[in-house]
């Protein structure tokens, strides 16, 4: 399981009020003592008002929930699923040595990370430390794109993360109509949500159903999925909100909105359990809902 994000800025420390000044005789200055008492009372009043406002402020019956981002990257998978968990600098990968691609890839995207100075890489490469990793040549003349799960556009904040997003452990065979169509538009929408909601947690990957025939490509025999999933959580929104997507590996008729589903539906198809670090009542609420119209709106980013 990935560790909580270390990229979050440390909270500022508050300064203590200075000690009361004394007169030349050593006694406390009455005027200063009065001001200090007024200061303390003002702080108490402000604190009470803040608590009352926070207690009363609820939207759709849910409260804001602050959970360390890293703990939300954990995905519970069926015990018989072949997987090797790899923690890269900007993403966590569950790699399947039998399909030669990731089962899922999870990452936290901060709003501040949606822009960056690091240019897109142009070279796909093999992770030599991962058994069963495909090669770029496996995709050559296959009719499929090398489709990123964690997109390069989410990794512009770090040169290392950008390079790692081009490792074949982060790649699946995707039809061009999907990779350069609805899937790319969904990636762009997720970046907008990160800017609005401070951060988003994203998990995505291929969908393989038991018993279905699977096409293979390349000398390695990379499995070609018929479908892909993506789930997106805004844990720091007020209230938290999540949404899921199930997209065919081909043209997406009607766009990404036609593929929007509750996270519960993605869990039913994949057998995974997402966002278990949330309180049970919050998890049940956010995973049972799907309001694409509200989710896709892009108000001004939170300050």
C-alpha positions, -999 to +999 in steps of 0.1 A: +000+000+000+013+034-009+024+057+019+006+090+026+016+117+002+048+135+012+042+163-012+017+181+010+030+213+026+036+212+063+011+231+084+023+265+096+031+269+133+012+296+152+032+321+172+026+324+209+015+358+222+044+376+239+047+376+277+030+406+295+052+435+300+059+447+336+063+482+350+096+494+365+083+483+399+079+447+386+042+448+387+021+439+356+010+468+335-029+470+340-034+483+305-015+455+289-033+429+311-067+443+300-056+441+263-044+405+268-077+395+284-096+411+255-074+392+231-080+358+248-117+364+249-118+373+212-099+341+204-124+321+224-154+337+207-139+332+173-132+296+181-167+290+193-182+306+162-159+286+139-170+253+156-206+262+153-203+270+116-183+238+109-209+217+128-238+232+110-222+233+075-233+201+058-241+195+021-263+166+010-261+152+045-223+146+044-194+162+062-160+169+048-137+141+056-099+144+058-081+111+051-044+108+042-043+105+004-018+076+004-041+053+024-068+058-002-046+044-029-049+009-015-070-015-036-083-048-022-082-074-049-094-111-052-068-134-035-063-154-067-053-124-088-016-125-098-001-092-088+032-075-079+028-042-061+052-015-073+055+019-057+068+044-081+074+081-072+041+092-086+019+061-088+013+026-074+010-003-099-004-037-094+013-057-122+000-090-136+028-112-150+002-134-168-015-106-188+018-086-190+001-053-180-012-037-149-043-049-130-047-014-118-027+018-114-035+043-085-022+078-079-031+110-061-031+142-082-029+175-064-043+206-080-008+221-079+005+192-099-017+198-130+009+221-144+047+216-145+079+223-163+088+187-173+081+179-209+065+147-221+088+118-226+090+101-260+106+068-251+087+038-237+109+014-218+109-020-199+111-022-161+137-048-159+129-055-122+094-067-130+088-102-141+066-105-173+069-069-183+060-063-219+083-046-243+075-016-266+080-039-296+051-061-285+027-033-296+044-027-330+020-032-359-006-047-335-033-022-343-033-009-306-019+021-290+004+020-260-022+033-237-011+050-204-031+042-173-015+070-152-012+097-180+019+116-187-002+148-183-005+141-146+032+137-141+046+170-153+055+180-118+085+156-116+110+144-142+113+110-125+075+105-124+073+115-160+099+089-170+082+062-149+048+069-165+064+056-198+074+023-183+056-006-198+042-016-164+019+015-168+007+006-203-022-014-217-033-021-253-059+005-262-077+011-294-068+044-309-104+055-309-104+052-271-069+063-262-071+095-283-108+100-277-130+095-246-102+082-225-081+113-231-110+136-225-116+119-192-080+124-182-084+161-189-116+163-169-098+146-139-071+173-140-099+200-139-114+182-109-080+182-091-078+219-095-113+225-082-112+200-053-075+205-043-068+168-050-082+136-065-075+100-061-076+080-093-075+042-099-079+027-134-070-004-154-082-031-177-113-053-172-111-090-179-141-112-173-137-148-164-142-173-192-140-147-221-116-153-250-086-130-248-067-116-278-029-116-274-003-094-291+034-094-295+060-120-287+053-116-250+016-122-255+001-091-240-036-096-232-060-072-249-089-061-227-123-054-241-131-028-214-114-003-191-124+011-158-116+043-139-128+055-105-122+091-092-125+103-057-124+139-044-118+132-007-112+169+003-143+182-013-172+192+009-189+168+008-166+141-007-177+128-041-167+099-063-176+086-097-168+055-119-165+048-156-166+017-177-154+022-213-152-002-242-118-007-258-129+010-290-152+039-301-172+054-272-206+063-285-221+092-267-188+102-250-176+096-214-209+107-199-226+076-213-200+054-195-204+071-161-215+046-133-214+045-095-181+032-081-202+003-067-208-009-103-170-008-111-164-029-079-190-054-090-174-059-124-137-059-113-140-076-079-119-048-064-127-027-033-118+010-036-114+037-010-118+014+020-099+040+042-130+062+042-154+059+071-179+032+062-209+056+060-190+081+038-177+052+016-212+038+012-226+072+003-200+083-023-197+049-040-235+045-045-240+078-064-233+088-099-241+124-109-220+131-140-236+165-147-226+178-113-192+161-114-183+174-148-190+211-139-158+231-134-163+260-110-134+281-100-107+262-082-107+262-044-083+286-027 
